[in-house]
Amino acid sequence: MKTVPNESSAPDPSLAMQALPPIAGSSAAAIRLDPQGRISEATVSAAAMLGFEPQELRGRSLKELAIEGWQAAAEVAAARVRFGATESFELALRGRSGRRTLVEMTARAGADGHDGAVVAWSERRVRRNSGAQDAEADLKRVAYGLLHTQEAERMRVALELHDEVSPIVIMVKYMIEDAVGRLNPEAAAESGKILNEAAARLRDVISELRRISTDLRPKLLDDLGLLPTLEWYCRGVEEACSDVHVECHLAVAESQVPHALKLDIFRIVQEALSNVINHAKARRARLSLHTSMNELILVIEDDGEGFDLGMATSRRDGSLNLGLQSIRKRVEATGGRLLLESIGQRGTRIGGAWRLDAGDEAKR
């Protein structure tokens, strides 16, 4: 049996990076990711941590090594490494024997004349002598931390689009419209036509930038709160898909919803209504947010085809399954319990319930 080092003796990946020699001759646990995000080299220590030989890791991606539920986080981490991010991150990887290992990683752009980035890693033991349930809770905690990291990155990109890119495009549109106004009546009509078409295309670009920025992080959520944002989003879904009538019943006050839950509730609603539109073949959908027996209860239900719960939770290749897993992860990681009912040809009911006196759980 492999001996797992205690946290106190586990190597600090950031220290390993400071003096990391060319990876092939290094005794540190490290890998090199090529520009496509695949492992091109691995040290003996890094491979042994997962029970592999170094050559067995070559050509693999972090996504392939990640355990179920962590593949998306692995893709995000690999992309950030390729673009030069150097902050530490954690991933849960599966070894040759199936053992799950929580690994802390620190990246540095290749500075030794090689392409790609070097990533040092060390095994994390969040709790010593913990039982299976505690270990699972630790993985959920770290996974939710990654969700928050992704949300922070979404917010950063949304703000850059809103505050930096959009004003430039708008200014160019105004300049073109001003140029059109200054054209001499005797000037070639073709020039005015081209400028008008350019201004029209820029208006389309501005609209698309606003849409992307809103999808990344709805500014309304920060400015007005969760309830107005849910009402706005339901109206938008109904307008975008006229075949589905969306009802929105919000029987709570904004102050009753813990601040730490607001973004997650919005993301759950996004995912659930996306499933309704893309998979359920429903005519009606109903969003409900209310309190009952000291619980905050969110439910999204539809009158669509429904599905077999057993098959949906076991499928690994369907987008519906991915949506369910995303909702499950957010509900459980925030200390809630998943609500899920579906019967073939009789619709689906999905959501979550959170104890209102357990707000600390949602802040973890």
N, C-alpha and C positions, 0 to 999 in steps of 0.2 A: 504494500500500500504506500502511495506517495505521501511523504510528510509535508504538511502545509505549514509554512512559516508563520509565526505570530506577527501581528501588525507591527510590534515594536522592532522586529528584526527584518521586516520586509524592506527591500531596497527602495529608496525614493527615486522614481523615474526621472524627476527633474535633475537630480544629481548625476544619474547615469548619463543623461544627455550632455552634461557639461564637458565630460571628457571622453565621449564616445568615439573610439577609433573607427577606421573603416569597418563596416559591419561584419565582414567575413572573418575578421580576426578578433572580434569582440567577445568578452566573456559576459557582458551585460545581456539582459533579456531585451532584445530589440528586433524589429523587422524593418524592411524598406518597402515602401509602397511605390510602384511605378506610376507614371502619369495617368494611367487608366484605373488606378486604385487597386491594383492587384499586388500581392506579395511577390517581390522579385528576389528577396534574400531574407533569411531568418537565422538568428543565432541559435546555437544549441540550447541555451537556457530558455529562450522564448518558445521554441518548439517543444521542449521537454515539459513545460508548464501545462501543455495540453496533451501530452503523451505522444507527440509526433517526432519524426526526424525532420531536420531542417528542409531537406529536399521535398518532403511531402506537403509543405506549406506553400511552396512556390506555385504561382499561378492562381492561388485562391484569393478571394476577396474577404474583407471583414464580414460582409453580409452572409457569405456562405458559412462562416464559422460561428455566427451569432445564433443564440438559441431562439426558439419561437417567441415572437413578440418583440424582439430586439433588432430585427432585420432593418426596419426603417431607420432606427437610431444609428445603426452601423453605416448605412448609406450616407446619412447626414454627416457623421463623423469623418468618413473617408473623403467626402467632398470638401469639407472644411480643411482637412489636412492638405489636400491637393492645392487649395487656394491660399495656403500659407498660415492658417490658424495655428497658434502654438499653445493655447490653453489646454489644461488636462481634461480628460473626459473618461467615463467609465463605460464598459461594455460587458455583457454577460456572454461568454463564449462556451461552446460545447467541445469537449475533448474527444479523443478517439474512443474512450470507453463510455461516452455519454455523460460524463461528469460535467456539471455546470461550474464554470469558474468566473468569478467577477474580477475583471482586469482593469486596472487604472493605467491609462496611456497618456504619454506626453510626446508631442510631435515637434520636429524641427526640419525646416526645408533643407534639402541636401546641400551641404556646403563642402563636400569632399570630392567634388568633380563629377558626381553621379547625378543622374536624373531622379526625380521623385523626392520623397521625404522619408526621413528616418523616424521611426516611432519606437520609443522605449516603453516597456510595460512592466508592471509588477502586480502580483496577485493581491487582491483585497479580501480580507476577512472582516466583514462589517461587525459581526458579533462572534465572540468565542464561546464555544460550548452551547451554541443555540440549537434549538430543535428545528424540525422541518418547517413548522409554521412560521417561526421567527425568521428563518432563512428566506422563505418565500416573501414575507413582509419586507425584508430588506431589499430584495430584488425589485419589488413593486415600488418601494421608496426611491430607489435609484432610477428606475424607469420613469417615474413621474418627474424626477429632477431633470431628466433628459427632455421630457415633454416641455417643461418650463423653459429650458435652454432654447429649444426650437421656437417657442412662442416669443422669447426675447429677441431672437434673430428675426422672426417675422415682423415684430414691431419696429426693429431698426430699419429693415428694408422698406417697410411701409412709410415710415417717416421720411426716409431719403427720397422715395418716389414723390411723396406729397410736398415736401419742403424744398427739395433740390431740383428734381427733374421736371416736375410739372410746371413750375414757374418759368423755366427756360423755354419749354415748348409753347406755353401761352404767350410769352414775349415774342417769339418768332411768328406766331399766328397774327398778333397785333401789327407787327412790322409789315407782314405781307398785305394785310388788309389796308394799312396806311399807304403802302406803295400802290395798291389798286386805286385808292382814292386820289392819288396824285398823278395818275396817268393822264397825259394830255389827250383830250377828246380825239385828236387826230392820230394818236398813237395806234399802233397795230392792235386790232381787236384780239388777235391770237395771244398776245402777251397778257392781256387782262384775263383771258379765259384760263390760261395756264396758272396764273397767280390765284385766281378764285378756286381752281381745283386743288391747288396746294393748300390753301387755307382750309378747305373742306376736309382734306386728308388729315391735317393737323387737329381739327376738331375731333376726328375719329380717334386719333392717338391720345388726345386728352381724356376722352371718355374711357378708353381702354386702360390708361394709367390709373384713373380713379377706380375702375372696377378691380384691377389687380391689387391696388392699395387697400381697398375695402375687404377683399377676400383674405389678404394677409392679416389684417387687423382692423376691424371696423372702428373708426374713430368715434362713432356714436356711442360705443360701449364705454369709452373713457369720458366722453363729454356729458352724456345724459343718463347712462346706467343700463342695466340689463333689460328691464321691462320694455322701454321704448325700442331698444335694439331688436328684441324678439318680435315685436309687432311689425317693425320695419322689415325685418327679414322675411317674415311670413307673407307680407304683402308682395315683396319682391319675388318670392318663389311662385306665388299665384299668378303674378303678371308674366313671369318667364315661362310658365307652363299652364296655359289656360285650361287644359283638360282636367286639372286637379284643383278642387276647391280646398283652401287651407283655412281652418278656424284656429283662432288664438285666444285661449281663455287663461288669463293671468289673475288668479285670486289671491295674490300676495302683495305686500308693499315692498318697495325697493329695499327698505331697511331690514326686512325679514330675511333677505338672501345674504348669507355670509359673503363678504367681499372676495375671499379666496376661492369661492365656487363659481363666481359669475362667468369668467372666461370659459371654464370647463363646461358649464351648462350650455353656453352658446355653441361651443364646438360639438357637443353631443347633439344638439338640435340640428346643426348643419349636417352632420353625418347621417342622422336619422331621416331627415327630409330628403337628402340626396338619395338614400336607399329607396324611399317611397317613389321618387320621380323616376329613378333609373331601373328599378327592379319590380316594384309591387304591382304595377298596372292598376293603380288605385284611382278612384274618382274623387275621394274625399280623404283629407288628413286632418287630424285634430291635435293641437298642442295644448297641454294643460300643465300649469305650474301652480301648486297649492300646498297648503299645510294640512296635516292630519296626524293626530296622536303624537305631537311634538316632532314630527318629521316634515322635511321639505320634500315634496314629491313632484318629479318631472315625468310626464308621460307623453309620448308621441304615438298615436295610433292611426291606422288606416283601414280602408275596406278593400284592400287589394287581395292578391292571390294567396298571400301567406306562404309558408315554407315549412319543411320538416326540420325541427330544431336539431335533431341528432345529426342529420346530414350537413346542415349549415355550420355547426360548430366543429365538424370534423374535416370539412373541405379545406384544402390548402391553396387552391388555385383560383377561387372565385372572388370577385370584388365585394360581393355581399358579405362573405366571411370576414374579409379585411375590415369592412365597416363595423361589423359586430364586435370584432376584437378591439378596435379603436375605442368604441363606446364602453366596452367592458373594462378596458384598462383605465380609462378616465374615472369611471364610477368607483371602481375598487380602490384605486390609488388615492382618491379623495375621502376614503372612509365610508363610502356609501355602499348600498346593495343594489345589484342589477335587477331590473324588472324586465322580464322578457316572456312574452306569450305569443304564439303563432299557430294557427291552424289552417291547413290547406283550404283555399277558396274562401276563407273567413277573416282574412286580415291579420295584422300584426300589431302588437302593443309592446313598446320598448321604452325604457327610461331608467331612472334611478331614484333612490330615496336616501336622504341624509338626515341623521339626527341633529336637531337644532341645538342641542346642548353638547355636541361633539365637534364644535367648530375647530378645536385644536387639531383634530385629525386631518382636516382639509388643508391645514397650513404646513404640513410636513413637507 
